[in-house]
Amino acid sequence: MPICELRRVTRSYGSGVGRVDAIREITLSIEPGEFTVLCGPSGSGKTTLLNQIGCLDAPTAGELFLEGRPTARMTSGELSRLRAGKIGFIFQSFNLIPVLTAVENIELALELAGRAAGAREAALAMLPEVGLDGLAHRRPSELSGGQQQRVAIARALVKRPVLVIADEPTANLDSANGEQVLDVMRRLNATLGTTFIFSSHDPRVVAHARRVVTLVDGAIAADEARAPAPGIRP
């Protein structure tokens, strides 16, 4: 069963002659364990599509299913619990809480999902997984951009979600830190089986993907399975 399935999903803004279709009749399935990138030029609909998949926005038309369940039939409370418990989010601006330490930022994800018991131990266990052993008690201002993004990855993964969504995860990183962050995500995909879907127009990100979905003017122009580029570990 697909983790996520979109059937002819459209998201429009405005009405009448001012209506704009940010995405148009998207049909797409994401299977468990995929490492998929959405690519395309700015304004092609990448972020809008991620917002649909992450249940941050509702479609204007079409249907979205998560683990076989139609999201249109869920209440706002059910959607909130689904996002908190089953979907991890990684943002290009990191979105860490500045007054909390690295481990506290990670721990917070479990608390918001209603899983406070054992949250500190689980958060501490995630730090070595993302190469941050020994940095548990540093605040975001005491971490590099790459380290902050790895905290964000740990925060997304600590609740063991069925799906992790990343919007331009390397956009605010230099080449070296971007490669390190991508390597962490690829390794966690391989070792934990975590499903990743992310957006990017960065060739470095596309090179790491096992599936590339290209959007043009809000529609899927290509959907290609591929092996990672030479030198990139599977």
C-alpha positions as CSV (number, residue, x, y, z in Angstrom):
1,M,0.0,0.0,0.0
2,P,1.4,3.5,-0.8
3,I,2.2,5.7,2.1
4,C,0.7,8.6,0.1
5,E,-1.5,8.7,-2.9
6,L,-2.8,11.7,-4.8
7,R,-5.5,11.3,-7.4
8,R,-6.0,14.2,-9.8
9,V,-5.2,16.8,-7.1
10,T,-5.5,20.5,-8.0
11,R,-4.8,23.4,-5.7
12,S,-6.1,26.8,-6.9
13,Y,-6.0,30.3,-5.6
14,G,-8.4,33.1,-6.4
15,S,-11.5,32.7,-8.6
16,G,-12.9,33.7,-12.0
17,V,-10.4,35.3,-14.3
18,G,-7.9,35.7,-11.4
19,R,-7.8,32.0,-10.6
20,V,-4.4,30.4,-10.6
21,D,-3.8,26.7,-10.5
22,A,-0.6,26.2,-8.4
23,I,-0.8,22.4,-9.2
24,R,-3.1,20.8,-11.7
25,E,-4.5,17.3,-11.6
26,I,-1.5,15.7,-9.9
27,T,-1.7,11.9,-9.7
28,L,1.2,10.5,-7.7
29,S,1.9,7.6,-5.3
30,I,4.8,7.4,-2.8
31,E,5.7,3.9,-1.7
32,P,7.4,3.0,1.6
33,G,11.2,3.5,1.6
34,E,11.3,5.9,-1.3
35,F,13.9,8.7,-1.6
36,T,12.2,11.1,-4.0
37,V,12.9,14.6,-5.0
38,L,10.4,17.1,-6.6
39,C,12.3,19.3,-9.0
40,G,11.4,22.1,-11.3
41,P,11.9,25.9,-11.7
42,S,10.7,28.4,-9.1
43,G,6.9,28.6,-9.3
44,S,6.5,25.1,-10.7
45,G,4.4,24.0,-7.7
46,K,6.9,22.0,-5.6
47,T,6.1,23.6,-2.3
48,T,2.3,23.6,-3.0
49,L,2.6,19.8,-3.7
50,L,4.6,19.2,-0.5
51,N,1.9,21.1,1.5
52,Q,-0.7,18.8,0.1
53,I,1.3,15.6,0.9
54,G,2.0,16.9,4.4
55,C,-1.7,17.8,5.0
56,L,-0.8,21.4,5.6
57,D,-3.3,22.5,3.0
58,A,-6.4,20.9,1.4
59,P,-6.9,20.3,-2.3
60,T,-9.3,22.4,-4.3
61,A,-10.2,19.3,-6.3
62,G,-9.1,15.6,-6.3
63,E,-8.3,13.2,-3.4
64,L,-5.4,12.6,-1.1
65,F,-4.9,9.3,0.8
66,L,-2.4,8.6,3.6
67,E,-1.8,4.9,4.3
68,G,-5.1,4.3,2.4
69,R,-7.2,6.7,4.4
70,P,-8.9,9.6,2.6
71,T,-7.8,12.8,4.3
72,A,-11.0,14.6,3.1
73,R,-12.9,12.6,5.7
74,M,-10.7,13.5,8.6
75,T,-11.5,16.2,11.1
76,S,-9.0,19.0,11.8
77,G,-8.1,17.3,15.0
78,E,-7.4,14.0,13.2
79,L,-5.3,15.8,10.7
80,S,-3.3,17.5,13.4
81,R,-2.7,14.2,15.2
82,L,-1.7,12.6,11.9
83,R,0.9,15.3,11.2
84,A,2.2,15.2,14.7
85,G,2.6,11.5,14.9
86,K,3.3,10.2,11.3
87,I,4.8,13.0,9.3
88,G,8.2,14.6,9.9
89,F,9.0,18.1,8.5
90,I,12.4,19.6,7.6
91,F,12.4,23.2,6.6
92,Q,15.1,25.2,4.7
93,S,15.1,27.8,7.5
94,F,15.6,25.0,10.2
95,N,12.7,26.4,12.4
96,L,14.5,25.5,15.6
97,I,13.4,27.2,18.9
98,P,16.3,29.4,19.8
99,V,16.0,29.2,23.6
100,L,16.0,25.4,23.5
101,T,19.1,23.2,23.3
102,A,19.6,20.7,20.5
103,V,18.2,17.8,22.6
104,E,15.3,19.9,23.8
105,N,14.3,20.9,20.2
106,I,14.3,17.2,19.3
107,E,12.5,16.2,22.5
108,L,9.7,18.7,21.8
109,A,8.6,16.8,18.7
110,L,7.8,13.8,20.8
111,E,6.0,15.9,23.4
112,L,3.8,17.5,20.8
113,A,3.0,14.0,19.5
114,G,1.8,13.1,23.0
115,R,4.8,10.8,23.6
116,A,6.5,12.6,26.5
117,A,7.5,9.4,28.3
118,G,11.0,8.5,27.4
119,A,11.3,11.6,25.1
120,R,14.7,12.8,26.5
121,E,16.3,9.3,26.1
122,A,14.9,9.0,22.5
123,A,16.2,12.5,21.7
124,L,19.6,11.8,23.0
125,A,19.8,8.6,21.0
126,M,19.1,10.5,17.8
127,L,22.1,12.8,18.1
128,P,24.7,10.2,17.1
129,E,22.5,9.1,14.2
130,V,22.9,12.6,12.7
131,G,26.5,13.2,13.7
132,L,25.9,15.5,16.6
133,D,27.1,13.4,19.5
134,G,28.4,15.6,22.3
135,L,26.4,18.7,21.1
136,A,23.2,17.9,23.0
137,H,23.2,21.0,25.2
138,R,24.2,23.6,22.6
139,R,21.6,26.1,21.5
140,P,21.0,26.9,17.8
141,S,23.1,30.0,18.0
142,E,26.0,27.8,19.0
143,L,25.7,25.5,16.0
144,S,26.7,25.9,12.4
145,G,24.0,25.9,9.7
146,G,24.7,22.3,8.8
147,Q,24.5,21.3,12.5
148,Q,21.2,23.1,12.9
149,Q,19.8,21.3,9.8
150,R,20.9,18.0,11.3
151,V,19.1,18.9,14.5
152,A,16.0,19.5,12.3
153,I,16.5,16.1,10.7
154,A,16.7,14.4,14.1
155,R,13.6,16.3,15.2
156,A,11.7,15.0,12.2
157,L,12.9,11.4,12.6
158,V,12.7,11.0,16.4
159,K,9.1,10.0,16.3
160,R,9.8,7.4,13.6
161,P,7.3,8.9,11.1
162,V,6.1,7.0,8.1
163,L,7.0,10.0,5.9
164,V,9.5,12.8,6.1
165,I,8.9,15.9,4.0
166,A,11.8,18.4,3.3
167,D,11.3,21.7,1.5
168,E,14.6,22.8,-0.1
169,P,16.7,21.3,2.8
170,T,20.0,22.5,1.4
171,A,19.0,26.0,0.3
172,N,20.6,27.8,3.2
173,L,23.7,25.7,3.3
174,D,27.1,25.9,1.6
175,S,28.2,23.0,-0.6
176,A,30.1,21.1,2.1
177,N,27.3,21.3,4.7
178,G,24.7,20.5,2.0
179,E,26.5,17.3,1.1
180,Q,26.8,16.3,4.7
181,V,23.1,16.9,5.3
182,L,22.1,14.9,2.2
183,D,24.4,12.1,3.2
184,V,22.7,11.9,6.6
185,M,19.3,11.7,5.0
186,R,20.4,9.1,2.5
187,R,22.0,7.0,5.2
188,L,18.9,7.1,7.4
189,N,16.8,6.2,4.4
190,A,19.0,3.1,3.8
191,T,19.4,2.0,7.5
192,L,15.9,2.9,8.9
193,G,13.9,2.6,5.8
194,T,12.5,6.1,6.3
195,T,10.6,7.5,3.4
196,F,11.7,10.9,2.2
197,I,10.2,13.2,-0.3
198,F,11.7,16.7,-0.8
199,S,11.7,19.6,-3.1
200,S,14.8,21.1,-4.7
201,H,16.2,22.7,-7.8
202,D,19.7,22.0,-6.5
203,P,21.6,19.5,-8.7
204,R,23.4,18.1,-5.6
205,V,20.0,17.0,-4.2
206,V,18.8,15.6,-7.5
207,A,22.0,13.5,-7.7
208,H,21.2,11.8,-4.4
209,A,17.6,10.9,-5.3
210,R,16.4,7.5,-6.4
211,R,13.3,9.0,-8.0
212,V,12.9,12.4,-9.6
213,V,9.5,13.9,-10.3
214,T,9.8,17.1,-12.4
215,L,7.1,19.7,-12.2
216,V,6.4,22.3,-14.9
217,D,3.7,24.9,-14.5
218,G,2.0,22.9,-11.8
219,A,1.8,19.6,-13.6
220,I,4.1,16.5,-13.6
221,A,6.3,16.7,-16.7
222,A,8.4,13.6,-15.9
223,D,8.7,10.9,-13.3
224,E,12.0,9.0,-13.5
225,A,13.5,6.2,-11.3
226,R,17.3,6.4,-11.2
227,A,20.4,5.1,-9.5
228,P,22.4,7.6,-7.4
229,A,25.3,9.4,-9.1
230,P,28.7,7.8,-9.0
231,G,30.5,8.3,-5.7
232,I,27.2,8.6,-3.7
233,R,26.5,5.7,-1.4
234,P,23.2,3.8,-2.0
